Amino acid sequence: MTTFLQLSVNGAGRGAVYALLALGFVVIFRATGVVNFAHGSLVLVGGYVAYVFADNFGFAGAALMGILASALLALFIERILIARTRNADPIALALLTIGVDVVVTEEIARRLGTGAPFLNAPFAQDVIRLGDVSVLKGQLVALAVGVVLIGGLMAAFRFTGWGLTMRAQAENREAAALMGVRNTRVTAAAWVVAGVLAGIAVIFLATPDFSGSGVSRATHALALVAFPAAIIGGLDSVGGAVVGGFVVGLTEAYSAEYIAFDFSKSAVYIVMLVVLVVAPSGLFGSREVHRV
């Protein structure tokens, strides 16, 4: 039971980070209908900038700069690339984001060389004992930060003007525009939010507690594990992204301990495939209705 509790807490911490990343996928998809495969590069850029400026600005300052860099890259992708091809097929836009991801990832990898530096977060590699249960402090911090950010974002979706316009645009883009919703602002804001979430997520992803790989291609690959989280919950469901993130985090933790560490990533995709067979739109995704 002790081991199970430890796995549950650590898995929930990982799940909170995956939920933040999955929310990034969902926010962009709801606003634009585009699946952003450049999300991993947003994470990598944030981590790289935080690493570069850590010595001069300290962890907190560097982390803020990394978050800003991720947000600016997301805005650049939307304003310079996506907005100029707004009428393109969604598949073409998804391929465009893949191209951006390859270019950015290769450039960061070239700059890093063979190194994979960690972000030396002050909470990393500390262990907290709760009775007989030992949990990583970094996972608890990730869980707390994730819960606060997820709660704030869901409240923003529900109670703010931006959230209302986002939901209106997701329902019917043309009708929302006729009602005075400025699609360009909603779309740009969605990409910036996704960039901010990616920049926050990498603060945890690139620590020894989370991956053991530092800022590297492995961190980029780890960020894309959030894509199954978004698919499991439903690519157009904010609440589903949160549930999917925790499902992925707990699946990784349990399968790594009770089956095999190397199997944990495969287990995530197996769960995704099972969900897609049972519910093709995801657990909470909108089901398309066809008139006959």
Secondary structure, 3 states (H helix, E strand, C coil): CHHHHHHHHHHHHHHHHHHHHHHHHHHHHHHHCCCCCCHHHHHHHHHHHHHHHHHHHHHHHHHHHHHHHHHHHHHHHHHHHHHHHCCCCHHHHHHHHHHHHHHHHHHHHHHHCCCCCCCCCCCCCCEEEECCEEEEHHHHHHHHHHHHHHHHHHHHHHHCHHHHHHHHHHHCHHHHHHCCCCHHHHHHHHHHHHHHHHHHHHHHHCCCCCCCCCCCHHHHHHHCCHHHHHHHHCCCCHHHHHHHHHHHHHHHHHHHHHCCHHHHHHHHHHHHHHHHHHCCCCCCCCCCCCCC
